Amino acid sequence: MGNSSSSSGSHRRPEASEPALPPDAAPAEELSSYEAACRSDPELRTFDTTLQRRTSRAISTLAVGVEVRSLSLDSLREVTGCLLDMNQEVVRVILDCKKDIWKSPDLFDLVEDYFECSLHTLDFCTALDKCLKRARDSQLLLHVALQRFDDEDDAAATAAPSARYARTLHELRQFKAAGDPFTDEFFAAFQAVYRQQLTMLEKLQQRKHRLDKKIKTIKAWRRVSSIIFATTFAAVLICSVVAAAIAAPPVAAALAAAAAIPLGSMGKWIDSLLKGYQDALRGQKDVVSAMQVGTFIAIKDLDSIKVLINRVEVEISSMIDCVEFAERDEEAVKFGVEEIKKKLENFMKSVEDLGEQADRCSRDIRRARTVVLQRIIRNPN
């Protein structure tokens, strides 16, 4: 901007009065900051070049009017056209800001996907509870079988060989027939939910990365502030030249003072816009971070559930092997029951651990949903 004022001076006659700019219209500190921003920001530098060209053209046109001691209609048209062009440039930048800040359908879709994904996981937890019920029913069959064995073992000496341990074997075969409580459909549902959670986490990570990038490159929005400052300063300069050209000192002073007013108020407005943008980004990041944490915890819960399911399956398979061995003869029944007694406690513990993990997973999902809703309520933008 400094170049535009110095270059325009060469077009004016020595006797033309200098623009009556207020002392604080363009503080040296703000101009220095703007010049530094131009050096570091290619887009702002391009804007400044265009602004300088338009400002110089407007002032040069005014200078021609001064040469003939009059302001032509063409001169005024050039000035008003320059101001209008600069204002349109500012409007374009601001509209781009508003579009990026307050319209976020992709975030809305992401939140919807998150809640849908969490509901599917809760449905899976319900399916897991049904499997756990079948596992506990199998436990009960084993307890009954052991009780039957104790009763029949006491009466084995007087019972007929064919009747010995008949009820024990009946209960053991019931356990064997119940088989694995975790069906193929259950594992298909688990895989679907697990993949959905992984996909959700990837989407959230990508979204968070984009938000972090926007927050780190907030200088793009400092560019907005610089554009407003430079445009306002150019308007003050042009209006001051207009006032000087019509050779009316009182009017010049009043016009220059009036044109200088937006420098302060516009700066405050831009600060509030920039803060609003930062708050909106941080609000979005809070929501995404809450969903990311909830998804990560859900995946860890599902990992733990898978490990415990595998453990329960191994223990059930081992006891089914004991039942099949016990079906051979009377002595095999005794050996098989003893092995089942050794394994039953671990089996019960594994089922209990799995039930607790399933409850924990449900609680974690519901808690995460609540936290996300709280973030959205707290950050409506």
VENLIN-V888455 format. One record per backbone hydrogen bond with DSSP energy under -0.5 kcal/mol. CO is the residue of the C=O (numbers start at 0). NH is the residue of the N-H. E is the energy in kcal/mol with one decimal. If there is no record, write none. Layout:
CO:NH:E, CO:NH:E
//
This chain:
0:4:-1.5, 1:5:-1.8, 2:6:-2.7, 3:7:-1.6, 4:8:-0.9, 5:9:-0.6, 6:9:-0.8, 7:10:-1.3, 8:11:-1.1, 12:15:-1.7, 18:20:-1.7, 21:24:-1.7, 23:26:-0.6, 26:30:-2.3, 27:31:-2.5, 28:32:-2.2, 29:33:-2.5, 30:34:-2.7, 31:35:-2.3, 32:36:-2.2, 33:37:-2.2, 34:38:-1.9, 35:39:-1.6, 36:40:-1.4, 39:41:-0.5, 40:44:-2.3, 41:45:-2.2, 42:46:-2.3, 43:47:-2.7, 44:48:-2.2, 45:49:-2.2, 46:50:-2.7, 47:51:-3.0, 48:52:-2.3, 49:53:-2.5, 50:54:-2.8, 51:55:-2.9, 52:56:-2.3, 53:57:-2.4, 54:58:-2.7, 55:59:-2.8, 56:60:-2.2, 57:61:-2.0, 58:62:-2.5, 59:63:-1.9, 60:64:-1.5, 61:65:-2.0, 62:66:-1.8, 63:67:-1.2, 64:69:-2.9, 65:68:-1.6, 69:71:-0.6, 71:75:-2.0, 72:76:-2.3, 73:77:-2.3, 74:78:-2.2, 75:79:-2.9, 76:80:-2.4, 77:81:-2.2, 78:82:-2.5, 79:83:-2.3, 80:84:-2.4, 81:85:-2.4, 82:86:-2.4, 83:87:-2.5, 84:88:-2.0, 85:89:-2.0, 86:90:-2.7, 87:91:-2.4, 88:92:-1.8, 89:93:-2.5, 90:94:-2.8, 91:95:-1.9, 92:96:-1.9, 93:97:-2.7, 94:98:-2.5, 95:99:-1.8, 96:100:-2.3, 97:101:-2.3, 97:102:-0.5, 98:102:-0.8, 101:103:-0.7, 103:107:-1.8, 104:108:-2.6, 105:109:-1.9, 106:110:-2.5, 107:111:-2.2, 108:112:-2.5, 109:113:-2.3, 110:114:-2.4, 111:115:-2.3, 112:116:-2.7, 113:117:-2.6, 114:118:-2.0, 115:119:-2.0, 116:120:-1.9, 117:121:-2.1, 118:122:-2.3, 119:123:-2.0, 120:124:-2.1, 121:125:-1.9, 122:126:-2.1, 123:127:-2.5, 124:128:-2.0, 125:129:-1.5, 126:130:-1.7, 127:131:-2.5, 128:132:-1.9, 129:133:-1.7, 130:134:-2.1, 131:135:-2.4, 132:136:-2.2, 133:137:-1.9, 134:138:-1.9, 135:139:-2.3, 136:140:-1.9, 137:141:-1.9, 138:142:-2.5, 139:143:-2.5, 140:144:-2.3, 141:145:-2.5, 142:146:-2.1, 143:147:-2.9, 144:148:-2.4, 145:149:-2.1, 146:150:-2.1, 147:151:-3.1, 148:152:-2.8, 149:153:-1.5, 150:154:-1.1, 152:155:-0.7, 154:157:-0.7, 154:158:-1.4, 159:162:-1.5, 159:163:-1.0, 160:163:-0.5, 162:165:-1.6, 164:168:-2.5, 165:169:-2.0, 166:170:-2.2, 167:171:-2.3, 168:172:-2.7, 169:173:-1.7, 170:174:-2.0, 171:175:-2.4, 172:176:-2.7, 173:177:-1.9, 174:178:-1.3, 180:182:-0.8, 182:186:-1.9, 183:187:-2.2, 184:188:-2.2, 185:189:-2.3, 186:190:-2.6, 187:191:-2.2, 188:192:-2.4, 189:193:-2.8, 190:194:-2.6, 191:195:-2.1, 192:196:-2.4, 193:197:-2.2, 194:198:-2.6, 195:199:-2.4, 196:200:-2.5, 197:201:-2.1, 198:202:-2.4, 199:203:-2.5, 200:204:-2.4, 201:205:-2.2, 202:206:-2.6, 203:207:-2.8, 204:208:-2.1, 205:209:-2.1, 206:210:-2.3, 207:211:-2.8, 208:212:-2.2, 209:213:-2.2, 210:214:-2.6, 211:215:-2.6, 212:216:-1.7, 214:217:-1.0, 216:219:-2.0, 217:220:-1.6, 217:221:-1.2, 218:222:-1.7, 219:223:-0.6, 220:224:-1.3, 221:225:-2.4, 222:226:-2.7, 223:227:-2.4, 224:228:-2.4, 225:229:-2.9, 226:230:-2.8, 227:231:-2.5, 228:232:-2.6, 229:233:-2.4, 230:234:-2.3, 231:235:-2.5, 232:236:-2.5, 233:237:-2.8, 234:238:-2.9, 235:239:-2.3, 236:240:-2.1, 237:241:-2.5, 238:242:-2.4, 239:243:-2.4, 240:244:-2.7, 241:245:-1.7, 242:247:-1.2, 243:246:-1.4, 247:251:-2.9, 248:252:-2.7, 249:253:-2.2, 250:254:-3.1, 251:255:-2.6, 252:256:-2.4, 253:257:-2.6, 254:258:-2.6, 255:259:-1.5, 256:260:-0.8, 257:260:-0.7, 259:262:-1.3, 259:263:-0.5, 260:263:-1.1, 260:264:-1.4, 261:265:-3.2, 262:266:-0.9, 263:267:-1.9, 264:268:-2.2, 265:269:-2.7, 266:270:-2.4, 267:271:-2.3, 268:272:-2.3, 269:273:-3.1, 270:274:-2.6, 271:275:-2.5, 272:276:-2.2, 273:277:-2.5, 274:278:-3.0, 275:279:-2.4, 276:280:-2.6, 277:281:-2.8, 278:282:-2.7, 279:283:-2.5, 280:284:-2.6, 281:285:-2.4, 282:286:-2.0, 283:287:-2.7, 284:288:-3.2, 285:289:-2.4, 286:290:-2.2, 287:291:-2.6, 288:292:-2.7, 289:293:-2.3, 290:294:-2.5, 291:295:-2.5, 292:296:-2.5, 293:297:-2.1, 294:298:-2.3, 295:299:-2.1, 296:300:-2.6, 297:301:-2.4, 298:302:-2.4, 299:303:-2.2, 300:304:-2.5, 301:305:-2.5, 302:306:-2.0, 303:307:-2.3, 304:308:-2.6, 305:309:-2.3, 306:310:-1.8, 307:311:-2.5, 308:312:-2.7, 309:313:-2.3, 310:314:-2.2, 311:315:-2.6, 312:316:-2.6, 313:317:-2.2, 314:318:-2.0, 315:319:-2.3, 316:320:-1.9, 317:321:-1.4, 318:322:-2.2, 319:323:-2.6, 320:324:-2.0, 321:325:-2.4, 322:326:-1.2, 324:327:-1.6, 328:332:-1.7, 329:333:-1.5, 330:334:-2.2, 331:335:-3.2, 332:336:-2.7, 333:337:-2.0, 334:338:-2.1, 335:339:-2.2, 336:340:-2.4, 337:341:-1.6, 338:342:-1.9, 339:343:-2.3, 340:344:-0.7, 342:346:-2.2, 343:347:-2.9, 344:348:-2.3, 345:349:-2.6, 346:350:-2.3, 347:351:-2.3, 348:352:-2.7, 349:353:-2.4, 350:354:-2.3, 351:355:-2.3, 352:356:-2.3, 353:357:-2.4, 354:358:-2.2, 355:359:-2.4, 356:360:-2.5, 357:361:-2.1, 358:362:-2.5, 359:363:-2.9, 360:364:-2.3, 361:365:-2.3, 362:366:-2.7, 363:367:-2.5, 364:368:-2.4, 365:369:-2.0, 366:370:-2.3, 367:371:-2.4, 368:372:-2.2, 369:373:-2.3, 370:374:-2.2, 371:375:-2.3, 372:376:-2.5, 373:377:-2.5, 374:378:-2.0
//
